[in-house]
Amino acid sequence: LEETYFKIINSKTAQLFAAATRVSACITNKNRKEKDALESYGRNLGLAFQIADDALDYYSTNKIFGKEIGKDFYEGKVTLPIIFVYQKAEANERIFLEKIFKKKNRSEKEFDEIKNLIKKYDSITSCFKRAEHFVNISYNALSIFKPSKEKSILQNLTSYSLERSF
């Protein structure tokens, strides 16, 4: 499950971020090492951003940035918060999760039950720890660049990808 999840988010959000940062390096005639560094920065920032976004779907209490809370759940998307719960869950809880996500539609009551499991297994904290790992890689990818206003802006974006969630 986790491997499939990362393949999906790497092919979507992370790829978009990586392309955007690599293109900017190409436009400004950076060398290959700098292009690769900026691509790594973007890819890892994209991974962190998507993980944080997926976690928001289960723990936020408000509609944030136009995203409806529980949207992923109601669409039946198995994202990292659910994967972490599944990895820690007892056998009967795993059966429940499988049943819920195989259904065509899910109810508000089921969403509440899923949120209780997420809380029980502290899945959101696990998500943010994983996102923080990618933030650190993203931040460190910029270490080849000399200090500058632009570098500071990019580094600040890495922490924003997690802070926007709190």
N, C-alpha and C positions, 0 to 999 in steps of 0.2 A: 504493500500500500504506500509506504513512505517513498519508495523509489519512484513509483508511478507519479505520485504527487509532485516530486521535484522535477521529473521530466516535463510535466505539464507546465509548471510555473517557469521553468527555465526556457521553454519554447514560446512562452507568451510574454509576460511582464519582463523577465530578466533579459530576454532577447531584444525586446524593444529598448530597454535602457542601455544595453550594451551597444546596440546599433547607433543610438543617438550620441553616445559619448565617443564612439570610434569615428563616426562621421565628422564630428567637431574636430577631432585630432587630424583627420585627413584634410579638412578644409584649411586648417591652420598650419599645414605642412610639418607636422611633428614627425620625429623619427619612429621607426618600428617599435622600439622599446616603449616610447611614450604612448603610441597608439594602443599597444597591448595593455599598458597600465590603465589607460582611460577606459578601455573596453572592460577590463576586470573590475574597475571601479563601478561602471554602470551595471554590469551583470550582477554583481553582489549586492549593490544597492537595490536593484530590482527584486532580487530574491527576498531581501529583508523587508522591502515595502509590501510585497505580496503576502508574506507570512503575517505581518502586522495587520494587513487589511483583512485577511481571513480570520484572525483572532478577534478583530473588532466585531465581526458578524455574530459572535457568541457572547461577548461580555459587555458591549456598549449598551447604554440604556437609551441613547438618543440616535436619531437619524444623523449620520455624519457624512459631510461632503456629498450629499445626494444619495447615499447608499442606505437602503432600507435594512434595518436590523433583522437578522434571520433569513435574509434573501438566499444565501448559499444553502442553508438547511432546507428551506421550502422547495428549492430547485433540486434537492437531492445530491448536492455536490459534497463529496467526501474530501474535506480539507484537513490541514494539519491538526487543528484542535481535536477533530474526531479521530484522526489516526493515533494521536497520543493517548486518547481515552481508550481506544480499542487495544492498544499495546499493553495497557495496565489493567484492563477490565477483567472481571471474573467471568467464568464461562457463560452464566445466564445473562450477564450484561452484554457480552459479545453477541449472543443470539438476538437480544433485543436490538442492538445497533444494526445488525445485518438485516433484520426484519424491517426496521424503520427505513433504511436507505434503499431497500429493494422495492418499496411501495411507490406507487405513482404519485400519491399526495401524502403530505405529512400535516399533522394538526398542531395547534397552539399548545395543547397539553403535552404532546410528544416533544415539542421544542423545549418546554419547561423541564421535562424529564432529562433531555439531552444536556441542558444547561446545568442541571444538578450533577450529572456525571462529570461534566467538564470541571465543575467546582470540586467535586470529590477527589478527582485525580490531578487537580491543579494544572490542567492542560494549558491554560492561558500563559502561566508563568513559563512552562516548557517552551511554548511557541516564542515568547519574547526572548528567552535565552538563545534559542536557535537563530532568531532574527538578529540578535546582538552579535552572534558569531559572524554573520555575513556583513553586518555593519563594520565590524573590525577589519575584515578582509578588504572591504571597499575603502575604508579610511586609509589603511596601510598601502593600498595600491598607489596612492598619490605620493608616497614617500620619495619617489625618484625626482619629483619636481621641487624646484627651489621655492622658498616662501614667497607668496604673492597674494594679492587680494582675491584673485580667481581661485587659487588653491584653497584659501580659507572659506570661500563661499561653498565650494564643493565639499569640503570636510564638514561644514555645518549642515549640509543637506543630509549627510549620513545619520547624524543624530536626530534630525527632524523626522526621518522615516519611522522612528520608534516613538518619539515624543508626541507626534500628532495623535497617538492612540490613547493618551492619558488625559 
